[in-house]
């Protein structure tokens, strides 16, 4: 019988296909303890993962590129069974681009959008009834550059999010400092360009998160280490910038922002800092704007991705360069996050996905 205090999550890492790249853990929601329950080999550089809402299928990118690995990126589908634990590959498709780094499902669970960072494009796939990934139905390509000579020499699509009404897909392009809005045709999966929102030059938008009320979008900007709040105008399909705040103290070293998440209540926003190796925590005010609460250590080195555990009592961080998952207690008040209470080794830790 399943223990109601036990959750299951997957953690991935940047490793070769011969190494275990996807791991599963049992997580005790009361104590924060971790227990290994399984692992999977056979996929090269399985970075970002996404669980289907039906909890039967797991999707993962193989973050490869022609220049770095001699092959275009791929997206994989897996069938998952909890008891006994089993993870079996269903199929995989090319992403027709380099270094796919993010996956997103639309609200129906029928369409899977993959962004290719290296080549600045994105691909849409239908999901079959058995969870496998169908043939690509649409492909979008961005052009342009930004002021950062090294990181913005070309378009670099980094992530996407579907609006709460499932009418639009918003693609964050770090290379051209834009949030590009596409109208979704839910019957065909096609994406029709709608508009583009310019961020501040050199911001480098990376990851996106909607507030539970569907009215506010928060954007983690990698290159200038800021978080920006936008109001989402559902009728117009528009984003209106309201506020930007730093994710760092004034004396911070060179830094790259990575991930962003909101608490289930929508009362707090969390952003990870790679370099400063911290999590910036903000309170959400009544108008959706943010107030910095604190900036706390992430428990390791290079916090790439993180996740709030079910129940909201703990935050789990994938610290890539220290090869570990760290469990931090979520605290009330200005402390906001405590010191790590548990660790688990994951080589090249990259992504955490709760079931």
N, C-alpha and C positions, 0 to 999 in steps of 0.2 A: 504494500500500500504506500502511495506517495506521501512523504512527509510535507505537510502544508507550509512548514517554515523553510523548506528547501527549494531554491530556484536553480535553474540550469542556465548556463551561458556558454557561448563559444568565444574563444580568443584566437586571433590569427597572428602570424608573424612573417616578416620578410626572410624567407628561407628558400632553398632549392627544392625541387620536386622530390628528391630523395629523403628529405627531412620532414619531420612532422610539422606541418604548417598550420593546421587547424586543430585546436584542442577544445575539449569540453570539460566544464567544471561544475560541480555542485556547490551552491553558495547558500550558507546558512544566514537567513535574513535577520535572525536574532543576535547571533554572535559575530557575524562577519567572516567566519572561517571558510576556507576553500578546500575542496577535495577533488582531485583529478578523477574524471570518469571515462575519458577516452581521447583518442587522437586520430588524425588522418594524414596520410602522405599521398603524394602523387600530383600536386598542383604547385607550379612555380610562382613564388612571390604572391601568395594569397593575402592581399592586404585588406581591402574593405569588404565587409560581409553585410548581408541583410536577411532577416528572417521573414518569411511570408506570414501574414496575419493568421493563417490557418494552422501555423506551427508544425506543418508537415514538411516544408521545403526550406532549404537554406541556399542562398545565392552568394557567390564570391567572385571577385575579379582576380585574374592572374595578371599582376601589374608588370607586364613585360613590354619591351619595345624592340624595334628592329635594330637600332644602334646598340642597345645595351645587352640584348639577349638573342638577337638574330631572328626574332619572331614578333609579329603583332600581338597586342594584348588579347585576352580572352575573358569571357564571362562563363561561369560554371553554375550548374544546378545540382543540388544534392537532395536526396530523400532522407528524412530524419525520423528515427523512431526512438522514443525515450526509454522504454523498458522492454527488452534489454536494449542498452544503448547501441545504436547502429547508424552510421552515416555512409550512404552509398551514392556515388556520382550517377546522375541521370544523363546529362549530356553537357556539351559546352559549345559556344559559338565564338567566332572571332569578333572583336570590337572594331575592326577596321581602323585601328589607331594605336598609338603608343601610350603606354603607362596608364591604362584605365585605373581610376583611383576612387570611384564613387558609384553607388547604385541607389536608385530610388524607385519605389513602386507607387503607382497612382492609387486613388482611393478604392477602385474596384478590385485591385489585386490582379488585373489582367495585363498591365503594361509595365515593362521594366526599362528604365532609362539609365544608360551607362555613359559616364563622362570620361573622355580620354585626355588626360592632362598634357601629355607630350605633344600631341598633334592638334590640340585646340578644337576638338570635335566631339559629338555625342551621338549615340545610336539608340534607337527604340526597338524593343522586341516584344512580341506577344508571348504570354505564358500559356502553355497547353494545360489541358485538364489533369494530366498526370504530373504537373509541376515542371516539366522540361521547358527549355527555352526554344521558341520558334525562330524562324528566319527573320532577320532584320527587316522592319517595315519602313523605317525612316532614318535619315542621317543628316545632321546639321553640322556646318563648319563655320567657325568664326575666323575673322581676319583682323589684323591691326597689331598695335604694340602700345607699351606704356613707357613712362620715364625711367623705370629701373632697368639699366642697361643689360644686366645679366638675367634677371627673372622675367622681364617683360619685353623681350625681344620679339615675341610673337604671341598669339592667342594661346591661353592655357585654361581650358574649361576644367574647373576643379570639383564642382558638385552641382546638384540640382535639388529642387523641392517642388512638390505640387501644392498649389494653393488649397486652402481648406475646402473650397467649393469645387475642387477638382477641375476647374475651368482652364487653368493655366499651369505651365511648368516654368519655373524660374531657374535659369542656369547662371551660376556664378563663374565669371571668367577672370581669373587672377591676372592674366597677361594683358588684358585691354581695359581693366578697371571698369567693368560693366556687370550689371545684373540684367540679363537678356530674358525677356518675357515672351513665351510662346503660347498660343492658344492650342489646347489639346482637342483633337477630334476623338471622342471616346469610342467611336465605332471602328475606326481604322488605325488609331495610334499615331496618326500624322500630327506633326507640330508645325503650326503656321506662325511666322514671326508676327509679334504684336507690337512690342516697343523695347527700347533699351534704356536703362537708367544708369547714368554715369556716377561712379563713386568719386571720391577725391583722388586726384592723380597720385599714383604710387601706393594706394591703399592695398591693392591686391586682395579682393574679396575671395574667401576660401570656402567657408561652410555657413549654412543657413538654418534657422530654427524659427518656426511660428509659435506664437503664444497660443495656449489652449483656447482663447476666445476667438482666434482666427483674424483678429484685427491688426496685430502687430507682428512685424518680421524683424528678427535680430540677425545681424551679419557679422561674422568673425573675419576681420581683415588681417591677412597673414603678414604683409610686408611692413605696414606702419603700426602694427600692434594696437589696433583699436577694435571696438565693438560699436556698431551703428544700429540705431532703431529706426524703422520705417513704419509708417501707417499704410495699411493695405486697403485700398479703395476697391471693394468688390465690384461695384457697379461699373467702374471705369477700367478695371483691370490695371490699376496704377499703384506705384509705390511712391510715397512722399517721405523724404528724409527728415527726421525730427531731431536726432541727437547722435553725437559720436563721443565716446570716452576712451581714454587710454586703458590698456590692460596691465600696465606696468607702473612701478614706482619710478620716481624721477632719476634714480641712480642705477637703473637696471642695465645689464650688459646687452649686447646684440641679441635680438630675439625674433622668433617667428611664431605667430599665433597659429594654432592648429584647429581645435574642435570647439563646439558650442552646444550646450543643452540647457533646457529649462526644467525646473522641478515640476512634478505632476500638478501641483497647485497653481503653477504659473507665477509664484511669488518671488522666485530667484532665478537668475541666469548665471551660468558657469562657463568660463572660457579658459582653455589651456594655453600656456606659454612655454614654448620650446626655446631653451637658452637660459631664460630666467628660471625655468623648471618649477612652474607654479600654476595654481588655478586662481584666476580672478573671479570673485563672487560679487554679484550685484543684487540689490533689492529692486523689484519692479514696482514703480509707483502707479498711482491710480490712472494716470494718463499714458501709461506704457513706457515712460522714460525710466532710465536706470540711475541708481545711486550706488557707488562703489561701497561695499561693506568691508572687504579685506582681500588680500592677496596672500595665499597660503602655499607652502611647499607641496609639491605633487608626490613626494615620497620616493622619487627616483630621478632618472635622467632622460629628458626628451619626451614629455608627455604628448603623444601623438593623438590618441583617441581616448575617450573616457565614457562612462555610462553610469547613470544613477540606478541603483539596484531597486527592484520592486519593494515597495514599502517606504522608500525614500530615506532610509536610515544610514545608507552608505553610498559612497562614490568610488567606483573602481576605475583606475587609471592604467592605460597601456603605455608604459615607459619604454620606448624603443631601444635607447642606447644602453640602458641597464638591464634589458632583457627580462622584464618582469611585469606582472600585474600587481598593483598595490591597492589595498583596501583602506580608504579613509573614512572615518566616521563623519556624518553630517551633523553639525551642531547648530543650535539656535544662537541668535545674537551675533555680535561682531567677530567672534572666533570663526564661525562658519564651517571650518573643516579641521578635524583633529589629525594627529600624527598617525602613520600607518599602523594598523593592527594585524595585518596579514599580508603575505606575499606569495606569489606563485611564479615559477620560472617559465617564461615563454620567449624563445629566441626571436629577436627582432620584433618584439611586441608591437602590434599595430592597431588592432580593432577589437572591440568587445561588443557582443550582441546577445542580449538576454532573450530567453524564450518567453 
